[in-house]
Amino acid sequence: MQFAAWPSYERPWDEVLTLARWAESVGFGGFWAADHFLQFGAADDDRGDGEVQECWTVLTAVGAAVPRLRLVSMVSPVTFHHPVVLTKRAVTADHVSGGRVVLGVGAGWQVNEHLAYGVELPPPGPRVDRFGEALQVIHGMLREDRFSFGGSYFQVDDVACRPKPVGALPILVGSKGPRMARLTARWADEWNTWGDPTQLAERSALVDRACESAGRDPATLTRSAQAVIVLLDDEADRAAAEAKAMPGQTLIGTAGHLVELLQQYVAMGVHEFAVPDFNLGRTGAERLEQYQRLHAEVLVHVG
């Protein structure tokens, strides 16, 4: 299992580039960028005032500057991105990077950014319907020489997406529910979800069943995951750390315990695990120091 660096979208470009170069130098396999236009708000009317870097500009720039890391959008909402425009953007980034882009897509979920910018966020049922059509458009644009599609939400008339990608340009779907699992099984090359090992096992089983129902070997679906990591110096600090943690989305423990937890992801077939910087410090220097510590004390010991 390889690891990916995942800086928050608030980070300034110089910190992002420094992290990407460090990650590649120590053997990380990937670099992820979240695709949002506003900081997450606990309330729907929360507009925030923080800086938010644009995902695809960041990934393309990192791809031009750093020669080996996989570049993953986590994940681009088709509510904000028309699938044709998103596909063209991803293919261009793939050419800039020499074939290292992974097109992560999702149905959209963050309420406050949709309200702030006047972008419709449909109810869950129609939202997944719309996402299913977007996946078909993206898949057709990437995999077929010429492509037409007539849906309820998107229409494409005899177009050729050229140039084609340099690399495979995998389609990644981030999902956790049964309908999204079925779409993943039908159209995706990779699947991603948040979660600790227990949560991952439950969601992975759901995706496996969806693959089997679609006549697909579940082993052909590449898997990635992420969780916030809290490295403790002493197990006595666990209660305080758990009180601040996101339930089901955080790994907490001393170095040895974290290695054991991460080995469970390896056993479940996870190809890439992303380490977010969300909790790693208040400054760029602090965050890089914590990445270095996690790498030296934990990540290098995971098989």
N, C-alpha and C positions, 0 to 999 in steps of 0.2 A: 504494500500500500504506500502510495506517495502522498506528500502533503502539499497544500496550497496556502499561500498567504492571502488574507482577505482584509484589506484596510477599510475602515469606514468611509462612506462617501464624503464625509466632512474633511478628510485629510487634505492638506495642501499638496500641490503637485510635486514639490521637491521631496517631501516625505514619502509619497507614493513611489517615486522613482528610486529613492534610496532603498526602500523596503524590497522592491522588485529585484534590484541588483543583488542585494544581500541574499534574498531567498534563492535566487538562481545559483549564487556562489556556493551555497552550502548543500545544494542538491534537491531543493524543493522541485516539485513537478509542475505546479500550477500557480496562477495568479487570478483571483476573482474580483469582480467589481459588481456591487449592487446597482440595480437600475431603478432609481427613484428620482423624483423631482422636488421633494420636500421631505424634511425630517419627519420621522414617524411621530404622531401625536396620540396621546392617550385618549383625547377627546376628538370628535369629528371636526370641530371648529378650531382645533389647534393649528395655527399656521407656522409657528416656530420662527426663529430668526437666524438659524445656523447656515453655514455654507454647505452646498450640495454640488459635488462634481458630477458631470454628465458621463454616464457609464461608457458609452461607445467611443467617445473621444479619448477617455483614459485608457481603455484597452488598446486602441489603435496606437496611441503614443507609446505605451509600454511595449507593444509588439515591435515597434520600430527601434526601440532603445535596448531591448533585452532579447537575446537571440534564441532561447530554448524553452521558456515556460509556456505551458498551455494557458490560453486566455479565455476566461469563462464569464459570460454575463449571467448574473444571479439575481433574479431572472427578469427578462424584459417583458413587461406587461403589454399584451396586445390591445388593451384599452387605449394606451398612449401611442403605440406604434402600429401603423398599418403594416400587415405582414409583408407586402411587397417592398415597402421602404426598409423595413427591418432586415429583410433578406439581402437586399442590395448593400446595406450598411455592413452586415456581417461578412459578405463576400469580399468587399473592399478591404476590410480589416484583415481578412484571411490572406489576401495578396500582400498587404503591407508586412505582415508577420511571417510570411513564408509558409502558410498553411497550418497555423496553430490555434485557430479560433474554435471555440465550442459555443454554439448558439443556444443559450439557456432562455427558455420562454415560459411565461405563466399567464394565467387568466386575468391577473390584476386583483388587488385586495386592499391596498392601503387607502382608507376612506378619505382621510384629510387632504391628500394630494389631489385626488379626483375632484373634490368639492372646490378646492382652492383655484384650480385651473379650468374648471368648467368642463371636465371630461366625464362622460357618463360612466358610471359603474353599475351595470345591470344587476338585478337579483341573481343569486347563485345559479339557478337553472339556466336562464338565458345566457348568463356569462360563460358557462361551460360550453353551451351550444356554439357561441361565437368563437370561443377558443378552439373548439374542434375544427371549425372551418378555417381559422387562421393557420392551424397546424397543417391542414391539407394544402393550403396555398404555399406555405414555406417549403414543405416536402416536395411539392411539384416543381416549384421554382428551382430548387437545388438539384433534384434527381432526374428531371426529365429535360429533353432537348428543347421542346416547345410545350407550353402548358396552357390549358384553359380550365376555368372553374366557374360554375354558376351556383352560388349559394344564396342564402337569405341575407347574409351580412357582407359577403365579399364576392366580387365578380372579377375574373381575369380572362381576357380574350386573346388567345393564341400568342402568348409572349414567350420570349427566350430570355432567360436570365443569363446574360453573358457579360463578362467572362464567368465561367464556372469557377468554383473554389480551387485553390491550389491543393489543399489537403482534403480530408474526408468531410470536414465541417459538420461534425455531429450535431444533431438536434437533441437538446437536453430539456426534459420537462421536470419542473419542480412540482411535486404533488403529494397528497396524503389521503385523499378520499377515493371511493370506489369508481366514480365516473371518470375522474382524472386518471386513475390507474388504467382504465380501459383505453383511454386515448394514448397514454404512455405506451402501452403494449402494442398499439396499432401503428403509431407514427414516430416514436422516439428512438434514438440510438442510445441515449443515456437517461438515467433517472436520478433525481436528487431529492433529499428530504433532510429537514432538521431532526435531531433527536439523540437521546442517550441510547445505549444498546437495547434497552427494553422497547423503547418507542420505535427504534429502527427495525427491530425484528418483527413487530406487529405490522408496520407499513410495508416492509419488504415481502411479507407473506401475502399481503393483499395484491401487490404488484405481480408476484409469482403466479397467483391464481388467475389474474387478468391475462397474463401471457399465455398460460396453458389454455384458457378459454378461447383465445385468439389463434391457437395453433402455433404459438411461438415458443421456442425454447427459452426459459427465463435466463439461462446462462448467456444468451446473446445480448442482454441488456446491461450495459456498463453502469455501475452504481457509484454515486458519490454521496457524501454526507458532511455535516458540520455540526459543531456544538461549541459553545463557549467553554474554555478550559480555565480552571482555577487551580493553580499549583500551590499546595500548602507546604509550609515548612514543618508543620506538626499537625497530627490528626486532631489535636485538641482545638484547633481553629475551625474545625468542620462546621459546627453549629452556626457560628457567625457567618461563614461563607454561604451556607445553605439558606439562611434567612434573606440573603440578597439575590439569590440565584433565580433564573427563569426555570420553573419546574419542567423536567423532561428535556431540557435543551442545554444543560450544563453538566460538565464533567468536573468533579471536585475530588481532590486527593493529593497525597504526597506523590513524589515522582514514581515510585514503584507501583502504587495503586493506579495511577494514570496510564502507565504502560500496560497494565493488565486490562483496563477498560478499552484502550485503543486496540489491543489484540483481538478483542471481540468483534470489532469492525472488520479486521482482517479476515477472521473466521467466517463472517457473513458475506464476504466477497466484495467489500468496498474497495474500489480502485483508487479513489482520491478522497482525502479528508482535508477539509479547509479549516484553518485556525483563524477565527476572527480576532481583530485587535480591539474589539469594543470595550473590553475590561482591562486592557494591558497597561494603562497609564494615562497621565494627563498631558504629556508632551511627546513629541516624536522621538526624542532620545529615550524616554522611559519605555515607550512601546517597543522600540527596537531592542532595548536591553532585555525586556521580558521575552520577546521572540527568541533571542539568543539563548536565554536561560532554558526556555521550553525545549528548544532544539537540542541543547547539550545534555539536559537531564532526563528528557522524556522521549522526544521524537526519534532520535537516533537509535533507541533501544527497541523500537517497534518493528517486528519482522514483516 
